[in-house]
């Protein structure tokens, strides 16, 4: 066999699959009530979970259900102002299908309030059919219904408002104190209360005499407010609530390895060598390995964005406009020294030496270098979009750092990236009505601080 026919990732694939031949599937069920009345659900058709860490703070989650027309018209639709969903996920390997059709075993349960994506009332085409005959309507017509789900604890966090003055403190302490205290105010049953915050240490360690947070500021706007007015990270700021934990991290920092709470390695293997993988991931402690032979592509924004919007920034330092702006050491003279109050950063030097260093937008006066540097960090990099088959969304945390391995001319190369979005779709493994098995396919997006050419791999 020619060496080129042997995958350089064979060891990684063997480690992940570990002799497993069965496809990894799950059981999904939903318990739905509307104004306290149970809605009989025939089957979950699809669960769509969208997580955009760059510009959202919580999941966008939709659920497609199959049910009888009577259940929809007489229970769900009239009670659409008070819909509650208990979404249950079970591993097939750890579950048992009982003789009566029920499923028992280890499960993960999540509680949501739901909004009906309004379709109006249906199932009344037969004028002879009584509209209030739920059983008869169920037998006459089957409907597909979509619900948008909202985490109960996150809903309360979204409504909380804050404000106050915090003296002799740092932005880190303000974030920890205010957000932790807010979580304690969530009024929910034990399994719904958020567990706490996961905060990557800020770049801004300055002790401020006073940090002012305006009254009635929505709690979910606090991280963005502090980033814009005081500065938290040099490489953007994202915050996201997932699985009861509120994550705060620098959006585009791929080098914070010492502060990582998980490690992720992704091997982008060839579809020629591995057209169908029976297992695609393995977890050992806090270490996750993923192998993917599915679609992947890159989008290099660095060259265009840095060229058009600037690979550096220049601004007047507001904190120096009074103190240190004027040199009065010489008698009868006041000399303005611009070097003492003008900050200029070139973050990514161009090879030809023609750097674009514009004056910052707005007034051009600021003392928040963290916010200014963040705008440049967002321009300089490459986005890697990849598919992950038979995935597990709960393994991935917002802002997870990854080492991404790929091959060029049959030689392994590596790149560092940070997870900035994840879209997961739970589907039936077989479209038949009798099918009970589901699998998940994910589309992951990573921000890399280098260009990446996958066309050769």
N, C-alpha and C positions, 0 to 999 in steps of 0.2 A: 504494500500500500504506500502511495506517495505521501510524504510528510505533510503536504498541503491539504490532504484529505482528513487529517487528524485535527480535531478542534483543540486549540490551545487552552480551552476552558473545560476540558474533560474532567479534570480533578474537581473543579467547582461544581459541575453538574452531578458528579457522583456523590459529592458530599451532601448536596441538597436532596437529591432523590433517594439516596441511601437504600436502594433496592425496592422502593415503593413503586407499585405499578397501578394502583387504583387512583382515579381522579379524585381530588379533594373536593367534596361537596358538603352541603349543609341543608338543614331543615329550617324553613322560616314560617312562622304563623303570626297572626295578628288578632288580638282581642279588641273589638271596637264597641264603644257605647255612645249613644246620642241621648242627651238628657237623662242619663241613667239607664236607658233601655239598651239591651244587648242587640247588636247588629250581627246577623249570621253571615259570615264571610266564607265564600266557597274556596277561594284561592288567592294568594298573593301572586300577581303577575310580574311586578317589577318594583325594585326599590332603588331610587336614584339619590346618591349622596354627593353633594358638591361642596368642596372645601377650598376656598380661595383665600389664602393666608395674606396675600399682599394688600387686599383692600376690604376684607370682611372680617367679622369677629366671631361668627358662628356658622354652622352648617346650613345649607339649603337642602332640605330633605323632602322628597316626594314619594308617595306610595300609590301604586296602581293596584286596585282590588277588583275581583270578580264577585258579584253577588246577584241575588234575584231582584227583579224589579220591585217586588213588594217590600223587601228590606229597604231599598233605596227610597221609594215613594212614601212609605208609611212610617219609617223610623228614622233613617239617616237624614233625609231632606228636611223634614219638619224640625229635627233637633240639631240642625247644623250650627246653631250658636253655642252648643256645648258638646263638642265631640272629643272623646278621649281615646287614645290608642295605646295599647300595651304591645310592643313589638318584640317578639321572641325569636332568638336565633340559637340553633343547636347544631353542634358538630355531628355529622352522620356517624363518625367513628365512635363517638361517646354516647350515642342515643340508641333507643330501642323503639321499633315500630310495633305497637300493641295490636292484639287481635281486633279490637274495636275501632281501629283506625287512628287512635291517638298516639302521640309520641311522648316518650318519657326519657329522662336522662339529664345530663349537665346542660344548662342553658344560660344565655345572657339575655337579660330583660331590660328594656328601656321604655320609659313612660313619656308620652307626649300629649299635648293638646293639638287639635287638628283643625284646619280650615278646608272646607269643601270647595274644590274648584268647580264652581256652579255650572251644572248642566241643565237646570230646570227639572221639572217633573216629567218622567217618561213611563213607558209601559202601559199607557192607557189607550192604545190604538183600537182595542176592541170595545166598542161602545156598550156591549152587553156585559162586559166584565165589571163587577163592582169595584170601585176604586179603593175601598177599605178592606178588601179581601186579600190580606197579605200573602197567605199561602197560595192562593190561586194565581196571583200576580207573579210570585216566585216561579211557578211552574210555566207561566206563559212567556217569560222573557228573562234573559240573562243580561246584566249590565256590567260595563267596565267603569269604575269610579276612581277618580284621582283625589288624593288628600295631600295637602302640604302640612308637614309635621313641625311642631315647635317644641323644643325642650322646655319643660315647665320651669326649671331653675333659671335657665337663660332668659326666659320671658320676664321673670322678676328682676333679674340683673339689668335688663334693658330699660326698665321703668325707673330704676333708682337714680336720684339726682344728688349731687354733692356740692361742696363749696367750703372755703375757709382759708385761713392764713396759717402757714406752717413755718415756724421760726427755727433758725440754726439747724438746718437739715439739708439733706441731699435729695435728688430726684428719686433715687432708689428707695430711700426710707419713706417718701411720700407715697410712691406706688405700692410698696408693701403694706403700709399702714392703712391707707384708704381702701384698697381693694380687698384686703383680708377682712377688714371691719364690715365692708359691704356684703361679703359672702355670708357673714354671720347673721345678716338680716333676712336672708332668704327663708321664707316660711314654707317648708315642704317636709314631706315624710323623709325619714332618715336616708333612704337610698337615693333621694333626689338632690340632697344638699351637696353643693360643690366641695371638692376636697381641699382646694387651696390654689395658690398660684405657683407657677414655675417661671422664675425670672432669671434671664441671663444677665450677669453683672454689667451695669451700664459703663460706657466709656467716660461719661461725665461724672466725675467724683467730687466736683466742687461743692463745698459747704456754703449754702446761701444764707444770708441773714434772714431772708424771708421769701418763701415761695407762695404766691397768691393763686388760688384756684377760684374762679368766679362762681358766685352762687347759682344754683340750679343747673350746673353743668351736668349733662348726662354722664353717668359713671363710665359708660363704654367709650366716651370721648376723652377721658382723662389721659391715657397714654399718648394719644395724638397731640393733645394740648401741650403736655409737657415737652414732647419732642420738638414742637414748632416754636415754643416760647422760651424754653430753657436748654433743650438738647438732652437726649438720652444716649443714643448710639450714633456712631459715625457712618454707619452703613444701612440706614433706614430702620424703621421700627414697625413691627407687626405684633398683633395680639389676637389670640384666638382661643375660644372655649371648646374643649373637646374632652369627652369622657370624664366630666366633672373637674377638670383642671384648666385653669386660665394660664395660657402660655404667653410670655412676652419675650421677644428675641429680635436681634438685628436681622432684617430681612435678607440682606445681600452679603453677609459675612460668612465666607466659606472656610475661614482659618481659625475659628474658635474651638478647635478640637479639645482643648483642655477643659472647656466648660460643657462639653456634650454629655447628655444624660443617656444617650443611646448611641450605638454605632451601626451604620448601615453600609453594606457592600453590595453593589449591583454589578452583575456580569452580563453584558450584552452579547449573547451568543448568537451564532449564525443559525438561521432557519434551515439552511441546507444540512447542517449537522444534526439539528434538533427540531424537526418540524412539529413535534407534539410532545411537550413535557408533561409527565404525570404529576409531578410536584415542582413547585416553583420557588419555594422558600423554606428556610430552616431558622429556628430561633434557639440560641444558646445564651441564657442569662439576658444581658442587655445588648447582645450582639445579634444582628439580623443579616442574613444573606439571601439575596434574591437573584435568580437567573431568569432571563427573559429572551425569548427568540422571536417575540412579536414586533410589531411596527415601532419604529423610532425615527425621529427627525430632529433637526436643530434649527434654531433661528438666531443668527449672530446680529445683535443690535449694536454692539460696541462701536464699530467703525463709523456707522452713520450717525448714531446719537452723539458720540463724543465730538465728531466733526461739526455737526450742526449746532448743538447746544453747549458745547464746551467741554474740554478735558481738564479744566481747572475753574477757579472762581476768584473774584476779587471783590472786596467789600470794605467799607469803613467800619472800624471796630467801635461800636457805640460806647463801650466801657472806657475807651481812651480819649474820647472827644474833649473831655474836660481835664482829666488827670493825665499829664504827659504829652498833651498835644502841642503845647507851645514851649519852646526853649527860651528861657529868660536869663541864661547864665551870662550873657554879654550886656554891659551897661546900656540903658536906653534903647534896647532892641528886643523885639519879640519875634522869634523865628519859628514859623510853623514847619515842623518836620513830618512829612507825610509817611516816612518809614515807621513812625511810631504809632500811627493810627490807621494804616491801610494794610489789610491782610490779603495776601495773594497766594493761592495754592495751585500748583500744577500736580494733579494726582497721577495722571497717566501721560508720560512724555511721549510725543510722537517721534518716530524715527527721523523725520525730516527736520525736526526742530521747530516747525511752525505750529505752535500751541495756540489754542483758542481759549482765552481766559477772559470771559465777559464779566461785567459788573453784575452782581446778583440782582435778581428781579425785585421790584418794589422800590423802596426808597434808596437802596444801596447801602443802608446803614444797619448793622446788626452786630451782636456780640456772640451769636450762637453758631459757632463753627461746626458743631455736630450736625445741625440741620442742613447746612450748606454742603458739607461733605457727603451727606446722605443722598442729596440730589445727583451728585456726580456718580456715586456708587451704583445707582439704579440704571445709569446709562452704559456702564462698562461691563459687558459680559455677553454670555450666550445662554439661550434657553434650550434645554433638552426636554423634548416631549417623548414619552415612551409608554407603551402598553404593558400591563402586568396581568397575565391570565391566572385564574384560580388564586386570587389574592385574598388578603385579610386586612381590611381597612383599619382595624383596631391596633395593628402593629405599628402604624405610622403616626408619629406625633408632629404637630406643626413646627416647621423650621428644622426638621431633622437633617443632620449633616450626613452626606453620603460620599463614599469613594466609588467612583464609576469606572469600571474596567471595560475596555473595548479592544479590538484588535485591528491592526493595520499591517497588511502583508504577513499575516499569521503571527504577528508579534504583539504581545499584550502592552497596552498603554493605559494610563490612569489619569483621571481628572477628578477634582473636588467640586462638590455641588451642595446646595442647600434646597430643601423641598419647599416650593412656594405655592403649589396647588396640587390637589388630588381629587379626581372625580371617580366615584365608584358606582358601578351598576350591578345590582343583584338580579340574576336572570334564572329562569327555569332551565335546567340542563336539557330537558326534552320538552317540546311544545305540546305534548299530549296532555289531556285533562287529568289522566291518572298519575302523572309525574309529581313526585314530592321532593325531588332533589333540586337544589339551587347551587349556582356557583357565582362568583364575583369576578368581574373584570374591572381593572382600574386603569385610568390614564393619569400618569404622574408627570409633573413639570418641575424641573430643577433649574436653578440659576447657577451658572458656572462662571468663574472669573477668567476664563480663557476660551479661545475659539476651539471648535471641535468639528472635525470633518469625518462624518460617519460613512460617507460614500465609498471610501476605500475599504471599510471594515467588513 
